[in-house]
Amino acid sequence: MHYPHKLSRIKKLRKVGFRARMQTSKGRAILNRKRRIGRKIKTR
């Protein structure tokens, strides 16, 4: 049986987590866009 590639949670969070988003201007724009919609910012 062939299993799908399992990415570790730490690697995923470092790539797409809150702090990763805050480090770039584009990522901060994404967060601000989500805030404008009115959704809570999920850190996971």
N, CA, C, O and CB atoms as a CASP TS submission, in Angstrom:
PFRMAT TS
TARGET T0000
AUTHOR 0000-0000-0000
METHOD Language model
MODEL 1
PARENT N/A
ATOM      1  N   MET     1       0.836  -1.180   0.000  1.00  0.00           N
ATOM      2  CA  MET     1       0.000   0.000   0.000  1.00  0.00           C
ATOM      3  C   MET     1       0.886   1.250   0.000  1.00  0.00           C
ATOM      4  O   MET     1       1.915   1.298   0.674  1.00  0.00           O
ATOM      5  CB  MET     1      -0.954  -0.006   1.218  1.00  0.00           C
ATOM      6  N   HIS     2       0.469   2.247  -0.760  1.00  0.00           N
ATOM      7  CA  HIS     2       1.284   3.459  -0.878  1.00  0.00           C
ATOM      8  C   HIS     2       0.677   4.585  -0.043  1.00  0.00           C
ATOM      9  O   HIS     2      -0.487   4.949  -0.213  1.00  0.00           O
ATOM     10  CB  HIS     2       1.407   3.893  -2.360  1.00  0.00           C
ATOM     11  N   TYR     3       1.491   5.126   0.860  1.00  0.00           N
ATOM     12  CA  TYR     3       0.995   6.178   1.739  1.00  0.00           C
ATOM     13  C   TYR     3       1.358   7.557   1.193  1.00  0.00           C
ATOM     14  O   TYR     3       2.415   7.722   0.584  1.00  0.00           O
ATOM     15  CB  TYR     3       1.559   6.003   3.154  1.00  0.00           C
ATOM     16  N   PRO     4       0.494   8.546   1.406  1.00  0.00           N
ATOM     17  CA  PRO     4       0.828   9.890   0.943  1.00  0.00           C
ATOM     18  C   PRO     4       1.954  10.484   1.773  1.00  0.00           C
ATOM     19  O   PRO     4       2.207  10.061   2.901  1.00  0.00           O
ATOM     20  CB  PRO     4      -0.402  10.796   0.998  1.00  0.00           C
ATOM     21  N   HIS     5       2.619  11.464   1.200  1.00  0.00           N
ATOM     22  CA  HIS     5       3.725  12.125   1.877  1.00  0.00           C
ATOM     23  C   HIS     5       3.209  12.818   3.130  1.00  0.00           C
ATOM     24  O   HIS     5       2.244  13.580   3.062  1.00  0.00           O
ATOM     25  CB  HIS     5       4.423  13.137   0.940  1.00  0.00           C
ATOM     26  N   LYS     6       3.833  12.565   4.258  1.00  0.00           N
ATOM     27  CA  LYS     6       3.384  13.168   5.507  1.00  0.00           C
ATOM     28  C   LYS     6       4.352  14.270   5.929  1.00  0.00           C
ATOM     29  O   LYS     6       5.475  14.005   6.357  1.00  0.00           O
ATOM     30  CB  LYS     6       3.260  12.100   6.617  1.00  0.00           C
ATOM     31  N   LEU     7       3.886  15.518   5.797  1.00  0.00           N
ATOM     32  CA  LEU     7       4.704  16.661   6.188  1.00  0.00           C
ATOM     33  C   LEU     7       4.560  16.870   7.689  1.00  0.00           C
ATOM     34  O   LEU     7       3.462  16.774   8.237  1.00  0.00           O
ATOM     35  CB  LEU     7       4.293  17.945   5.404  1.00  0.00           C
ATOM     36  N   SER     8       5.677  17.157   8.346  1.00  0.00           N
ATOM     37  CA  SER     8       5.583  17.346   9.790  1.00  0.00           C
ATOM     38  C   SER     8       4.845  18.647  10.090  1.00  0.00           C
ATOM     39  O   SER     8       4.891  19.590   9.299  1.00  0.00           O
ATOM     40  CB  SER     8       6.990  17.355  10.438  1.00  0.00           C
ATOM     41  N   ARG     9       4.169  18.696  11.225  1.00  0.00           N
ATOM     42  CA  ARG     9       3.398  19.890  11.592  1.00  0.00           C
ATOM     43  C   ARG     9       4.296  21.091  11.776  1.00  0.00           C
ATOM     44  O   ARG     9       3.916  22.211  11.433  1.00  0.00           O
ATOM     45  CB  ARG     9       2.603  19.645  12.867  1.00  0.00           C
ATOM     46  N   ILE    10       5.505  20.867  12.323  1.00  0.00           N
ATOM     47  CA  ILE    10       6.422  21.982  12.553  1.00  0.00           C
ATOM     48  C   ILE    10       6.830  22.607  11.223  1.00  0.00           C
ATOM     49  O   ILE    10       6.846  23.830  11.084  1.00  0.00           O
ATOM     50  CB  ILE    10       7.669  21.512  13.333  1.00  0.00           C
ATOM     51  N   LYS    11       7.162  21.750  10.237  1.00  0.00           N
ATOM     52  CA  LYS    11       7.553  22.277   8.927  1.00  0.00           C
ATOM     53  C   LYS    11       6.404  23.031   8.289  1.00  0.00           C
ATOM     54  O   LYS    11       6.598  24.087   7.687  1.00  0.00           O
ATOM     55  CB  LYS    11       8.018  21.147   8.004  1.00  0.00           C
ATOM     56  N   LYS    12       5.208  22.484   8.422  1.00  0.00           N
ATOM     57  CA  LYS    12       4.043  23.147   7.829  1.00  0.00           C
ATOM     58  C   LYS    12       3.813  24.506   8.476  1.00  0.00           C
ATOM     59  O   LYS    12       3.570  25.497   7.787  1.00  0.00           O
ATOM     60  CB  LYS    12       2.787  22.270   7.976  1.00  0.00           C
ATOM     61  N   LEU    13       3.893  24.546   9.817  1.00  0.00           N
ATOM     62  CA  LEU    13       3.655  25.800  10.523  1.00  0.00           C
ATOM     63  C   LEU    13       4.718  26.834  10.184  1.00  0.00           C
ATOM     64  O   LEU    13       4.429  28.026  10.088  1.00  0.00           O
ATOM     65  CB  LEU    13       3.619  25.563  12.028  1.00  0.00           C
ATOM     66  N   ARG    14       5.966  26.364  10.001  1.00  0.00           N
ATOM     67  CA  ARG    14       7.027  27.321   9.670  1.00  0.00           C
ATOM     68  C   ARG    14       6.810  27.917   8.295  1.00  0.00           C
ATOM     69  O   ARG    14       7.253  29.028   8.004  1.00  0.00           O
ATOM     70  CB  ARG    14       8.398  26.650   9.736  1.00  0.00           C
ATOM     71  N   LYS    15       6.110  27.149   7.439  1.00  0.00           N
ATOM     72  CA  LYS    15       5.869  27.637   6.085  1.00  0.00           C
ATOM     73  C   LYS    15       4.611  28.494   5.992  1.00  0.00           C
ATOM     74  O   LYS    15       4.624  29.540   5.343  1.00  0.00           O
ATOM     75  CB  LYS    15       5.762  26.470   5.128  1.00  0.00           C
ATOM     76  N   VAL    16       3.528  28.065   6.631  1.00  0.00           N
ATOM     77  CA  VAL    16       2.251  28.759   6.446  1.00  0.00           C
ATOM     78  C   VAL    16       1.636  29.272   7.736  1.00  0.00           C
ATOM     79  O   VAL    16       0.485  29.709   7.733  1.00  0.00           O
ATOM     80  CB  VAL    16       1.280  27.849   5.777  1.00  0.00           C
ATOM     81  N   GLY    17       2.379  29.230   8.848  1.00  0.00           N
ATOM     82  CA  GLY    17       1.814  29.664  10.120  1.00  0.00           C
ATOM     83  C   GLY    17       1.721  31.174  10.251  1.00  0.00           C
ATOM     84  O   GLY    17       2.111  31.917   9.350  1.00  0.00           O
ATOM     85  N   PHE    18       1.204  31.609  11.377  1.00  0.00           N
ATOM     86  CA  PHE    18       0.989  33.035  11.638  1.00  0.00           C
ATOM     87  C   PHE    18       2.295  33.818  11.576  1.00  0.00           C
ATOM     88  O   PHE    18       2.369  34.873  10.947  1.00  0.00           O
ATOM     89  CB  PHE    18       0.331  33.231  13.004  1.00  0.00           C
ATOM     90  N   ARG    19       3.320  33.293  12.232  1.00  0.00           N
ATOM     91  CA  ARG    19       4.587  34.030  12.281  1.00  0.00           C
ATOM     92  C   ARG    19       5.250  34.080  10.910  1.00  0.00           C
ATOM     93  O   ARG    19       5.916  35.059  10.572  1.00  0.00           O
ATOM     94  CB  ARG    19       5.539  33.390  13.298  1.00  0.00           C
ATOM     95  N   ALA    20       5.068  33.027  10.124  1.00  0.00           N
ATOM     96  CA  ALA    20       5.613  33.029   8.760  1.00  0.00           C
ATOM     97  C   ALA    20       4.912  34.095   7.927  1.00  0.00           C
ATOM     98  O   ALA    20       5.540  34.769   7.111  1.00  0.00           O
ATOM     99  CB  ALA    20       5.454  31.633   8.096  1.00  0.00           C
ATOM    100  N   ARG    21       3.600  34.242   8.140  1.00  0.00           N
ATOM    101  CA  ARG    21       2.855  35.260   7.402  1.00  0.00           C
ATOM    102  C   ARG    21       3.277  36.666   7.820  1.00  0.00           C
ATOM    103  O   ARG    21       3.350  37.573   6.992  1.00  0.00           O
ATOM    104  CB  ARG    21       1.350  35.077   7.616  1.00  0.00           C
ATOM    105  N   MET    22       3.557  36.838   9.126  1.00  0.00           N
ATOM    106  CA  MET    22       3.905  38.163   9.629  1.00  0.00           C
ATOM    107  C   MET    22       5.277  38.623   9.129  1.00  0.00           C
ATOM    108  O   MET    22       5.579  39.815   9.181  1.00  0.00           O
ATOM    109  CB  MET    22       3.882  38.164  11.153  1.00  0.00           C
ATOM    110  N   GLN    23       6.103  37.708   8.650  1.00  0.00           N
ATOM    111  CA  GLN    23       7.468  38.090   8.283  1.00  0.00           C
ATOM    112  C   GLN    23       7.547  38.786   6.928  1.00  0.00           C
ATOM    113  O   GLN    23       8.489  39.540   6.684  1.00  0.00           O
ATOM    114  CB  GLN    23       8.352  36.871   8.271  1.00  0.00           C
ATOM    115  N   THR    24       6.575  38.547   6.039  1.00  0.00           N
ATOM    116  CA  THR    24       6.631  39.184   4.728  1.00  0.00           C
ATOM    117  C   THR    24       5.494  40.184   4.586  1.00  0.00           C
ATOM    118  O   THR    24       4.462  40.068   5.246  1.00  0.00           O
ATOM    119  CB  THR    24       6.566  38.133   3.606  1.00  0.00           C
ATOM    120  N   SER    25       5.696  41.164   3.720  1.00  0.00           N
ATOM    121  CA  SER    25       4.665  42.176   3.526  1.00  0.00           C
ATOM    122  C   SER    25       3.431  41.564   2.887  1.00  0.00           C
ATOM    123  O   SER    25       2.308  41.947   3.215  1.00  0.00           O
ATOM    124  CB  SER    25       5.193  43.327   2.666  1.00  0.00           C
ATOM    125  N   LYS    26       3.628  40.606   1.967  1.00  0.00           N
ATOM    126  CA  LYS    26       2.485  39.944   1.328  1.00  0.00           C
ATOM    127  C   LYS    26       1.711  39.114   2.343  1.00  0.00           C
ATOM    128  O   LYS    26       0.482  39.065   2.308  1.00  0.00           O
ATOM    129  CB  LYS    26       2.954  39.052   0.161  1.00  0.00           C
ATOM    130  N   GLY    27       2.438  38.461   3.247  1.00  0.00           N
ATOM    131  CA  GLY    27       1.777  37.661   4.266  1.00  0.00           C
ATOM    132  C   GLY    27       0.949  38.520   5.206  1.00  0.00           C
ATOM    133  O   GLY    27      -0.151  38.136   5.602  1.00  0.00           O
ATOM    134  N   ARG    28       1.486  39.696   5.565  1.00  0.00           N
ATOM    135  CA  ARG    28       0.716  40.607   6.411  1.00  0.00           C
ATOM    136  C   ARG    28      -0.520  41.092   5.677  1.00  0.00           C
ATOM    137  O   ARG    28      -1.564  41.320   6.289  1.00  0.00           O
ATOM    138  CB  ARG    28       1.577  41.802   6.850  1.00  0.00           C
ATOM    139  N   ALA    29      -0.405  41.251   4.357  1.00  0.00           N
ATOM    140  CA  ALA    29      -1.565  41.669   3.560  1.00  0.00           C
ATOM    141  C   ALA    29      -2.645  40.597   3.602  1.00  0.00           C
ATOM    142  O   ALA    29      -3.833  40.910   3.684  1.00  0.00           O
ATOM    143  CB  ALA    29      -1.153  41.955   2.096  1.00  0.00           C
ATOM    144  N   ILE    30      -2.233  39.328   3.546  1.00  0.00           N
ATOM    145  CA  ILE    30      -3.191  38.216   3.642  1.00  0.00           C
ATOM    146  C   ILE    30      -3.936  38.285   4.968  1.00  0.00           C
ATOM    147  O   ILE    30      -5.161  38.173   5.009  1.00  0.00           O
ATOM    148  CB  ILE    30      -2.470  36.848   3.500  1.00  0.00           C
ATOM    149  N   LEU    31      -3.175  38.474   6.071  1.00  0.00           N
ATOM    150  CA  LEU    31      -3.803  38.523   7.393  1.00  0.00           C
ATOM    151  C   LEU    31      -4.758  39.696   7.503  1.00  0.00           C
ATOM    152  O   LEU    31      -5.849  39.565   8.058  1.00  0.00           O
ATOM    153  CB  LEU    31      -2.743  38.612   8.485  1.00  0.00           C
ATOM    154  N   ASN    32      -4.351  40.844   6.976  1.00  0.00           N
ATOM    155  CA  ASN    32      -5.221  42.015   7.045  1.00  0.00           C
ATOM    156  C   ASN    32      -6.486  41.808   6.227  1.00  0.00           C
ATOM    157  O   ASN    32      -7.567  42.253   6.613  1.00  0.00           O
ATOM    158  CB  ASN    32      -4.481  43.258   6.558  1.00  0.00           C
ATOM    159  N   ARG    33      -6.342  41.125   5.090  1.00  0.00           N
ATOM    160  CA  ARG    33      -7.514  40.839   4.266  1.00  0.00           C
ATOM    161  C   ARG    33      -8.484  39.954   5.038  1.00  0.00           C
ATOM    162  O   ARG    33      -9.693  40.183   5.018  1.00  0.00           O
ATOM    163  CB  ARG    33      -7.101  40.161   2.938  1.00  0.00           C
ATOM    164  N   LYS    34      -7.951  38.946   5.715  1.00  0.00           N
ATOM    165  CA  LYS    34      -8.809  38.056   6.496  1.00  0.00           C
ATOM    166  C   LYS    34      -9.456  38.799   7.667  1.00  0.00           C
ATOM    167  O   LYS    34     -10.607  38.543   8.019  1.00  0.00           O
ATOM    168  CB  LYS    34      -8.001  36.857   7.014  1.00  0.00           C
ATOM    169  N   ARG    35      -8.693  39.730   8.268  1.00  0.00           N
ATOM    170  CA  ARG    35      -9.251  40.522   9.365  1.00  0.00           C
ATOM    171  C   ARG    35     -10.388  41.404   8.872  1.00  0.00           C
ATOM    172  O   ARG    35     -11.397  41.573   9.557  1.00  0.00           O
ATOM    173  CB  ARG    35      -8.162  41.382  10.016  1.00  0.00           C
ATOM    174  N   ARG    36     -10.216  41.968   7.674  1.00  0.00           N
ATOM    175  CA  ARG    36     -11.270  42.824   7.114  1.00  0.00           C
ATOM    176  C   ARG    36     -12.551  42.041   6.864  1.00  0.00           C
ATOM    177  O   ARG    36     -13.652  42.554   7.062  1.00  0.00           O
ATOM    178  CB  ARG    36     -10.795  43.467   5.811  1.00  0.00           C
ATOM    179  N   ILE    37     -12.397  40.780   6.422  1.00  0.00           N
ATOM    180  CA  ILE    37     -13.574  39.940   6.223  1.00  0.00           C
ATOM    181  C   ILE    37     -14.267  39.730   7.566  1.00  0.00           C
ATOM    182  O   ILE    37     -15.486  39.571   7.633  1.00  0.00           O
ATOM    183  CB  ILE    37     -13.186  38.573   5.578  1.00  0.00           C
ATOM    184  N   GLY    38     -13.457  39.732   8.654  1.00  0.00           N
ATOM    185  CA  GLY    38     -14.034  39.606   9.982  1.00  0.00           C
ATOM    186  C   GLY    38     -13.822  38.244  10.587  1.00  0.00           C
ATOM    187  O   GLY    38     -14.452  37.892  11.584  1.00  0.00           O
ATOM    188  N   ARG    39     -12.930  37.470   9.982  1.00  0.00           N
ATOM    189  CA  ARG    39     -12.698  36.155  10.565  1.00  0.00           C
ATOM    190  C   ARG    39     -11.583  36.220  11.591  1.00  0.00           C
ATOM    191  O   ARG    39     -10.701  37.074  11.510  1.00  0.00           O
ATOM    192  CB  ARG    39     -12.362  35.133   9.478  1.00  0.00           C
ATOM    193  N   LYS    40     -11.627  35.311  12.560  1.00  0.00           N
ATOM    194  CA  LYS    40     -10.557  35.218  13.527  1.00  0.00           C
ATOM    195  C   LYS    40      -9.323  34.663  12.821  1.00  0.00           C
ATOM    196  O   LYS    40      -9.446  33.807  11.945  1.00  0.00           O
ATOM    197  CB  LYS    40     -10.966  34.330  14.737  1.00  0.00           C
ATOM    198  N   ILE    41      -8.154  35.135  13.188  1.00  0.00           N
ATOM    199  CA  ILE    41      -6.934  34.672  12.567  1.00  0.00           C
ATOM    200  C   ILE    41      -6.515  33.373  13.251  1.00  0.00           C
ATOM    201  O   ILE    41      -6.125  33.374  14.419  1.00  0.00           O
ATOM    202  CB  ILE    41      -5.813  35.750  12.656  1.00  0.00           C
ATOM    203  N   LYS    42      -6.598  32.278  12.521  1.00  0.00           N
ATOM    204  CA  LYS    42      -6.179  30.988  13.069  1.00  0.00           C
ATOM    205  C   LYS    42      -4.652  30.894  12.972  1.00  0.00           C
ATOM    206  O   LYS    42      -4.059  31.253  11.955  1.00  0.00           O
ATOM    207  CB  LYS    42      -6.869  29.795  12.308  1.00  0.00           C
ATOM    208  N   THR    43      -4.040  30.413  14.030  1.00  0.00           N
ATOM    209  CA  THR    43      -2.591  30.333  14.012  1.00  0.00           C
ATOM    210  C   THR    43      -2.117  29.004  13.459  1.00  0.00           C
ATOM    211  O   THR    43      -0.924  28.839  13.206  1.00  0.00           O
ATOM    212  CB  THR    43      -2.035  30.544  15.402  1.00  0.00           C
ATOM    213  N   ARG    44      -3.003  28.067  13.266  1.00  0.00           N
ATOM    214  CA  ARG    44      -2.548  26.770  12.784  1.00  0.00           C
ATOM    215  C   ARG    44      -2.650  26.739  11.285  1.00  0.00           C
ATOM    216  O   ARG    44      -2.314  25.731  10.665  1.00  0.00           O
ATOM    217  CB  ARG    44      -3.359  25.625  13.406  1.00  0.00           C
TER
END
